[in-house]
Amino acid sequence: MIKANNPSLQSWVEVAKDSDFPIQNLPFGIFKTEYLQPGAGVAIGDYVLDLTYLHENGYFDGLGLPAGVFNQTFLNAFIALGKKKTSEVRNRISELLEQSNEELRDNVAARELALIPKEEVEMLMPVQVPNYTDFYSSEQHAFNVGTMFRGPENALMPNWKHLPVAYHGRASSIVVSGTEFHRPKGQTKADDAEMPSFGPCRLLDFELEMAFITCKENPLGDPVSTKAAPDHIFGFVLLNDWSARDIQKWEYVPLGPFLAKNFASHVSPWIVTMDALEPFRVAGPKQNPEVLPYLKTEGDLHYDVKLQVALKPEGAEETVVSNSNYKYMYWNVSQQVAHHTGNGCNLQVGDMYGSGTISGPKPEEFGSMLEITWRGEKPVTLKDGTQRKFINDGDTVIMRGHAEKDGVRVGFGEVSALVLPAK
């Protein structure tokens, strides 16, 4: 067992029972306050622990950390230290927060400076993202979408169960939770129209995803095996990979997503480490046909993370429209890394890799409005009495996720975004 994952650990910091951020989690993020410049922090209960302060005041002495590694606008320099070093830091933070440890607990001045109430902080993008790849790894989602357009007999394309399908997306438009964005414009063509037209997207949709972030590079030309893949993954965030379905329908042939996907993708601000998710690993689905040797894996490499999507109209109460789970993925993260680098593609520190829309086998577990309303044929009725086929201006979409086992809850907080009218 990883030391910091011990389910019996308790912190001297008060943590509510339903908090996403107990001492067994300790996710990393970037924050700022009215008085503090952007820097690295860790979430514990309803507080943010200032890692810059701890480092500058000797609490990490002996770990061999570079000067200023936390006093940065992104976590890239820290996670580039490698899994061994970042795990040591997480274990040390766990020690400092453990209820019997008096180092920080009994130093009133230090504690008040290092531990900041979350209502006083603004969370920022946790990493600078050099590259973004979006996979398409949920069989149920691929089957649902394929059924809509090709029928159930031809729902999955011939390659789907042989390789983790993906596309390279736009890194510059990945933004942190809470960032408002305008409805995108684009070129669309109605089925009964002779010519396409340009204007605001009418079929705006969310996609419920998780994403992992890489912390280790491989030289160009050197593939990463499934066995070595975990050494390259620092942790995970929630991802809302917005889609403009009407723009997508017209533009995606023959090269795939472009303007329908690159206008905004939102991520949760806290990166939950791969270490923290270790206790929640589960077996994935049996893969049939058998995968090629470079994609073979051993052990339980999926994660039991409960996921939820809520839709909140302006001035109204939110309505939960989906409850899914990350364990439903067909392809695991090690296979995704191995395939991504199978041709020698080089990973970079801070790269983000979306899972693809996560849909479970039941309609209430579908991960997009396209599926939930089945192309708009079955509108969703919200608590305020209004209906939705897709997302309206003024709607806020909120995604949440957590894992729970042995009385320990490890969560991601939430990723939310308000849709503004098109400019």
BELTA-V989559 format. One record per residue. N is the residue number from 0. SS is DSSP state (H for helix, E for strand, - for the rest). Layout:
N/SS, N/SS
This chain:
0/-, 1/-, 2/H, 3/H, 4/H, 5/-, 6/-, 7/-, 8/-, 9/-, 10/E, 11/-, 12/-, 13/-, 14/-, 15/-, 16/-, 17/-, 18/-, 19/-, 20/E, 21/-, 22/-, 23/-, 24/-, 25/-, 26/-, 27/E, 28/E, 29/E, 30/E, 31/E, 32/-, 33/-, 34/-, 35/-, 36/-, 37/-, 38/E, 39/E, 40/E, 41/E, 42/E, 43/E, 44/-, 45/-, 46/E, 47/E, 48/E, 49/E, 50/H, 51/H, 52/H, 53/H, 54/H, 55/H, 56/-, 57/-, 58/-, 59/-, 60/-, 61/-, 62/-, 63/-, 64/-, 65/-, 66/-, 67/-, 68/-, 69/-, 70/-, 71/-, 72/-, 73/-, 74/-, 75/H, 76/H, 77/H, 78/H, 79/-, 80/-, 81/-, 82/H, 83/H, 84/H, 85/H, 86/H, 87/H, 88/H, 89/H, 90/H, 91/H, 92/H, 93/H, 94/H, 95/H, 96/H, 97/E, 98/-, 99/-, 100/-, 101/H, 102/H, 103/H, 104/H, 105/-, 106/-, 107/H, 108/H, 109/H, 110/H, 111/H, 112/H, 113/H, 114/E, 115/E, 116/E, 117/H, 118/H, 119/H, 120/-, 121/E, 122/E, 123/E, 124/-, 125/-, 126/-, 127/-, 128/-, 129/-, 130/-, 131/E, 132/E, 133/E, 134/E, 135/-, 136/-, 137/E, 138/H, 139/H, 140/H, 141/H, 142/H, 143/H, 144/H, 145/H, 146/H, 147/H, 148/H, 149/H, 150/-, 151/H, 152/H, 153/H, 154/-, 155/-, 156/-, 157/-, 158/-, 159/-, 160/-, 161/-, 162/-, 163/-, 164/-, 165/E, 166/E, 167/E, 168/-, 169/-, 170/-, 171/-, 172/-, 173/E, 174/E, 175/E, 176/-, 177/-, 178/-, 179/-, 180/E, 181/E, 182/-, 183/-, 184/E, 185/E, 186/E, 187/E, 188/-, 189/-, 190/-, 191/-, 192/-, 193/-, 194/-, 195/-, 196/E, 197/E, 198/E, 199/E, 200/-, 201/-, 202/-, 203/E, 204/E, 205/-, 206/E, 207/E, 208/E, 209/E, 210/E, 211/E, 212/E, 213/E, 214/-, 215/-, 216/-, 217/-, 218/-, 219/-, 220/-, 221/-, 222/-, 223/-, 224/-, 225/H, 226/H, 227/H, 228/H, 229/H, 230/H, 231/H, 232/E, 233/E, 234/E, 235/E, 236/E, 237/E, 238/E, 239/E, 240/E, 241/-, 242/E, 243/E, 244/H, 245/H, 246/H, 247/H, 248/H, 249/H, 250/H, 251/-, 252/-, 253/-, 254/-, 255/-, 256/-, 257/-, 258/-, 259/-, 260/-, 261/-, 262/-, 263/-, 264/E, 265/E, 266/E, 267/-, 268/-, 269/-, 270/E, 271/E, 272/E, 273/-, 274/-, 275/-, 276/-, 277/H, 278/H, 279/H, 280/E, 281/E, 282/-, 283/-, 284/-, 285/-, 286/-, 287/-, 288/-, 289/-, 290/-, 291/-, 292/H, 293/H, 294/H, 295/-, 296/-, 297/-, 298/-, 299/-, 300/-, 301/E, 302/E, 303/-, 304/-, 305/E, 306/E, 307/E, 308/E, 309/E, 310/E, 311/E, 312/-, 313/-, 314/-, 315/-, 316/-, 317/-, 318/E, 319/E, 320/E, 321/E, 322/E, 323/E, 324/E, 325/H, 326/H, 327/H, 328/E, 329/-, 330/-, 331/-, 332/H, 333/H, 334/H, 335/H, 336/H, 337/H, 338/H, 339/H, 340/-, 341/-, 342/-, 343/-, 344/-, 345/-, 346/-, 347/-, 348/-, 349/-, 350/-, 351/E, 352/E, 353/E, 354/-, 355/-, 356/-, 357/-, 358/-, 359/-, 360/-, 361/-, 362/H, 363/H, 364/H, 365/-, 366/-, 367/E, 368/H, 369/H, 370/H, 371/H, 372/-, 373/-, 374/-, 375/-, 376/-, 377/-, 378/-, 379/E, 380/E, 381/-, 382/-, 383/-, 384/-, 385/-, 386/E, 387/E, 388/-, 389/-, 390/-, 391/-, 392/-, 393/-, 394/-, 395/E, 396/E, 397/E, 398/E, 399/E, 400/E, 401/E, 402/E, 403/E, 404/E, 405/-, 406/-, 407/E, 408/E, 409/E, 410/E, 411/E, 412/E, 413/E, 414/E, 415/E, 416/E, 417/E, 418/E, 419/E, 420/-, 421/-, 422/-
